C-alpha cells in the first residue's frame, strides 16, 4: 500500500498522490508550529523547541530563508523541523507556500523513483546475503553515530543562537 512502485497507476498519478500527501504533512506541520507558539513553554512541546534539531533547523531557516524549505525535502530528518520552525517563526505564506510546493514536488518525484528503487535494492541484498545486508546497515548506523557524536554540544548550539552585539 505505501510502496508507490506497487500501485496500479501511471507514474504521474503516483507522483501526484505523493505530492498531495507531502503537502498535507508539511503544511500541517507549518500550521502546528504557528498554533503552538502561544503558551508552548508550558507544554510538552517546549522540549522540542529547545532541542538541538530545532535549533539547527531554525538556524538553517534564518540563514537560507524560503530556499531552506525547498531544500529540506532533499534531506532525511530535518524536513519536519524546518516546516515546524517556519510556522513558529510565522514565515509569511507568500514565501512559505511557493517554497513548500517546490520542495514537495522534488520529494514526490524522488520518493516515487529513487526512494523505492533503494528499498528494492535492500530487498535484493537481503535475498542475496542477509549477513551482507546486516553489515551494510551496521556500517550505516556507525556512520550516523559518528556524525552525531562529532556535532556541536547543546551549549555551543545555544551560544551560536544568541544575538551578537
Secondary structure as the mmCIF struct_conf table of DSSP 4:
data_model
#
loop_
_struct_conf.conf_type_id
_struct_conf.id
_struct_conf.beg_label_comp_id
_struct_conf.beg_label_asym_id
_struct_conf.beg_label_seq_id
_struct_conf.end_label_comp_id
_struct_conf.end_label_asym_id
_struct_conf.end_label_seq_id
HELX_RH_3T_P HELX_RH_3T_P1 UNK A 4 UNK A 6
BEND BEND1 UNK A 7 UNK A 9
HELX_RH_AL_P HELX_RH_AL_P1 UNK A 11 UNK A 36
BEND BEND2 UNK A 37 UNK A 37
TURN_TY1_P TURN_TY1_P1 UNK A 38 UNK A 39
HELX_RH_3T_P HELX_RH_3T_P2 UNK A 40 UNK A 42
BEND BEND3 UNK A 43 UNK A 43
TURN_TY1_P TURN_TY1_P2 UNK A 44 UNK A 44
HELX_RH_AL_P HELX_RH_AL_P2 UNK A 45 UNK A 49
TURN_TY1_P TURN_TY1_P3 UNK A 50 UNK A 50
BEND BEND4 UNK A 51 UNK A 51
HELX_RH_AL_P HELX_RH_AL_P3 UNK A 52 UNK A 64
TURN_TY1_P TURN_TY1_P4 UNK A 65 UNK A 65
HELX_RH_AL_P HELX_RH_AL_P4 UNK A 66 UNK A 72
TURN_TY1_P TURN_TY1_P5 UNK A 73 UNK A 74
BEND BEND5 UNK A 75 UNK A 78
HELX_RH_AL_P HELX_RH_AL_P5 UNK A 79 UNK A 88
TURN_TY1_P TURN_TY1_P6 UNK A 89 UNK A 90
HELX_RH_AL_P HELX_RH_AL_P6 UNK A 93 UNK A 110
HELX_RH_PI_P HELX_RH_PI_P1 UNK A 111 UNK A 115
HELX_RH_AL_P HELX_RH_AL_P7 UNK A 116 UNK A 128
HELX_RH_AL_P HELX_RH_AL_P8 UNK A 130 UNK A 149
TURN_TY1_P TURN_TY1_P7 UNK A 150 UNK A 150
BEND BEND6 UNK A 151 UNK A 151
HELX_RH_AL_P HELX_RH_AL_P9 UNK A 154 UNK A 161
BEND BEND7 UNK A 162 UNK A 162
HELX_LH_PP_P HELX_LH_PP_P1 UNK A 163 UNK A 164
#
